[in-house]
Amino acid sequence: MGTRWRFPRRFRIRGAAPRRRPREAPPDPGLPEVILNWHARDKELTETGMRTIARRLPAVIAQASRLAWRASRTDTLVTVGLNLAAGFFTAFWLLATTGVLTALFSSAPTPSRVRDALPSLALVAGAVALRAALQAGAGWAQARLDPQVERLVELRLYEATTAVDLTALDDSDFLDDLKRAQGRGLMSAPMVVQYAVDVLTAAVGMIAAAGTLGVLHPVLLPLLLLTAVPEGWASVRSARMRYLMLLSLVGVTRRKWILSDLMVDRRHAAEVRSFTMRPFLLGQYDRAASYQRHVELDVARRQTIVKITGDLLKGVATALVYIALGVMLWKGAVPLAVAGTAVLAIRTGQTSLANLVFAVNHCYEEGLYFGDYVSFCAAAEERIPLRALPAAAAPMEKRGRLPDDFADIVVEDVAFTYPGADDPSLRGVSLHVRKGEVVALVGENGSGKTTLAKIMAGLYDPDAGRVRWDDVPLTTVAPQDVWERVAVIAQEYTHWPMTARQNVTMGHGDDGTGAPGNGDGEDPSMLAAARASGADEVVEGLARGYDTLLDRRFKGGAELSGGQWQRLAVARGFFRDAPLLICDEPTAALDARAEHNLFERIRTHADGRTVLLITHRLASVRYADRIYVLEHGLVIEEGDHAALMARGGLYADLYSLQAAAYGAEDPQAAG
Ligand SMILES: Nc1ncnc2c1ncn2[C@@H]1O[C@H](COP(=O)(O)OP(=O)(O)OP(=O)(O)O)[C@@H](O)[C@H]1O
């Protein structure tokens, strides 16, 4: 930390135009790609010239207009209408100024000159006041558009991500696009609308000033454009310098993000201390921050030089314009009053032009990121299964109707490979579950148990084979129908950052509006589920009972142990009034007593449900009606405990290993 930082020559930004390929900071192998996604468009931006911008800008503005229109027609119309009207009054006051100046520069005595100027002066004052009012109104309508646009784009994204086929979320390309759309893409939506309106506003102001000049004298119009060139040049050059800088900082910014996350997140706090990692992390952060500071200061210096050059050139151009104006005045080509108005119009036009260049630059940049968002949403919507859409939106030839309960669930020759995986996870699995049975899936890690359970729960569609509830294949019914009839206690469950009550009742008649519990008495079925899972003991220890927020990041929030969280997850599964209960390693974090109670409950069919049980605790599957043993995605053994032990295969091996671990002291373990 103490050594002096030396700014590496090779990372200096040489200028706006990338004559050489821009150098990137050294990559950080193995680190997340978040920042790369964030800056995904930088390279494209560095290679973009004014011609490309001009060619593509209309499409960007059209896209922004469609978005604003869908967000709020009224506010869009008001914004555009008021801006156009304000432009009209800009031209009007400029022209009215000629009347004032003509009266003031006449040869009459001063009092009568002032008197003559008064009507035009009143017109100027009225036009200026009206223009200000119109601009304020346009600003208000534009400010109202922002949150409406944000809501629209966020809803579209989250509606798609919560409905896409689960395989989409296993697809790394899809996840990359999602990150980009969710981060920079979402942010760009209100900005692209805002800059599109700014482009319009500045263009209208510019046209008003140019039109006025054209009316005053045709030669004045090209003079205005002459003063605009240096400003436009400086602005585009400066923006491209910024893009190059961002590009060169990708690696460093990424490292800084990761380091800052490690230093502030409470998940890492204990390890940061116990492994005395503080000086290391701070040192690394300081190194990255110093480098970034040097790059940014270097660019700031260059940008200042460009700005000064632009201003100097603009000064020269403006001087040339005024000289030309003087010559025209001298030669009698324009009267003095017109020359006075021309000066005003040139100044107004210059300001609008500077705003126009700025807005065009930014509108184009944000448009690129917004394009990422739009194409991601379209791709995600393609990946929503037709069956998941309401019948009216997606009429299918033959929609099945799932029975409310079932007599049999049959899995026939099911095969499945995760997207991008080399090997199939299931290679032709068949099994059946009758109503009221407890059926167990066992097998070593990675044998395909969870995958099979997910297919049976309607979360994935098999690549081959099918799953039927009685005669109805799951792929012919709306997935929601399946999910409503299945309760899953998953191996990896979510610690919902909500109240204890919501953690149990989640998704069951809860529309997310946060309606509190019924105060005097809790829902009896929730209490029963909590009792059955041992979650009632967890809640008793919480300061506000079922109303306690289970998230330490919020004031008054509580944190639970791993086993306590699992009890809540089990309660959530029991609470759902579903005929099929899938328990995937439901006891991994439970203490011995809670585990025993849970398995007892499952053994007695958990209140008449049919249970599919996945567990490595083989002592608990002895009572299952049937046990399927999986290996490498295939069922290799099937039968009840006694039959499988007698067979002497994989099940018998695994069971004997566990039983031996408990030794002869456990009379039950011998089977
Ligand atoms: N989302 C995924 N994407 C790609 N491959 C996956 C995914 N989930 C699981 N797999 C692979 O599928 C195979 C079966 O995994 P699965 O989770 O079904 O096994 P399991 O029998 O439940 O294992 P465990 O006993 O460890 O829970 C494994 O090889 C695993 O690597």
The ligand as an SDF file (V2000), in Angstrom:
LIG
                    3D

 31 33  0  0  0  0  0  0  0  0999 V2000
  -28.9820  -27.2440  -13.6050 N   0  0  0  0  0  0  0  0  0  0  0  0
  -28.1770  -28.2050  -14.0680 C   0  0  0  0  0  0  0  0  0  0  0  0
  -27.4940  -28.0300  -15.2110 N   0  0  0  0  0  0  0  0  0  0  0  0
  -26.6780  -28.9880  -15.6900 C   0  0  0  0  0  0  0  0  0  0  0  0
  -26.4930  -30.1750  -15.1040 N   0  0  0  0  0  0  0  0  0  0  0  0
  -27.1510  -30.4270  -13.9610 C   0  0  0  0  0  0  0  0  0  0  0  0
  -28.0240  -29.4500  -13.3760 C   0  0  0  0  0  0  0  0  0  0  0  0
  -28.5450  -29.9590  -12.2470 N   0  0  0  0  0  0  0  0  0  0  0  0
  -28.0230  -31.1910  -12.1320 C   0  0  0  0  0  0  0  0  0  0  0  0
  -27.1930  -31.4690  -13.1590 N   0  0  0  0  0  0  0  0  0  0  0  0
  -26.4670  -32.7210  -13.4060 C   0  0  0  0  0  0  0  0  0  0  0  0
  -27.4190  -33.7700  -13.5140 O   0  0  0  0  0  0  0  0  0  0  0  0
  -26.9550  -34.9380  -12.8560 C   0  0  0  0  0  0  0  0  0  0  0  0
  -28.0310  -35.4150  -11.8580 C   0  0  0  0  0  0  0  0  0  0  0  0
  -28.1590  -34.4080  -10.8600 O   0  0  0  0  0  0  0  0  0  0  0  0
  -29.2420  -34.5350   -9.7160 P   0  0  0  0  0  0  0  0  0  0  0  0
  -29.2440  -33.2780   -8.9730 O   0  0  0  0  0  0  0  0  0  0  0  0
  -30.5130  -35.0070  -10.3040 O   0  0  0  0  0  0  0  0  0  0  0  0
  -28.6030  -35.7060   -8.8500 O   0  0  0  0  0  0  0  0  0  0  0  0
  -29.0360  -36.2720   -7.4290 P   0  0  0  0  0  0  0  0  0  0  0  0
  -29.1510  -37.7490   -7.5910 O   0  0  0  0  0  0  0  0  0  0  0  0
  -30.2270  -35.5670   -6.9160 O   0  0  0  0  0  0  0  0  0  0  0  0
  -27.7430  -35.9110   -6.5710 O   0  0  0  0  0  0  0  0  0  0  0  0
  -27.5800  -35.5930   -5.0070 P   0  0  0  0  0  0  0  0  0  0  0  0
  -27.7130  -36.8960   -4.2740 O   0  0  0  0  0  0  0  0  0  0  0  0
  -26.1870  -35.0800   -4.8910 O   0  0  0  0  0  0  0  0  0  0  0  0
  -28.6110  -34.6050   -4.6330 O   0  0  0  0  0  0  0  0  0  0  0  0
  -25.6370  -34.5700  -12.2160 C   0  0  0  0  0  0  0  0  0  0  0  0
  -24.6120  -35.0780  -13.0440 O   0  0  0  0  0  0  0  0  0  0  0  0
  -25.5890  -33.0630  -12.2230 C   0  0  0  0  0  0  0  0  0  0  0  0
  -24.2850  -32.5970  -12.4350 O   0  0  0  0  0  0  0  0  0  0  0  0
  1  2  1  0
  2  3  1  0
  2  7  2  0
  3  4  2  0
  4  5  1  0
  5  6  2  0
  6  7  1  0
  6 10  1  0
  7  8  1  0
  8  9  2  0
  9 10  1  0
 10 11  1  0
 11 12  1  0
 11 30  1  0
 12 13  1  0
 13 14  1  0
 13 28  1  0
 14 15  1  0
 15 16  1  0
 16 17  2  0
 16 18  1  0
 16 19  1  0
 19 20  1  0
 20 21  2  0
 20 22  1  0
 20 23  1  0
 23 24  1  0
 24 25  2  0
 24 26  1  0
 24 27  1  0
 28 29  1  0
 28 30  1  0
 30 31  1  0
M  END
$$$$
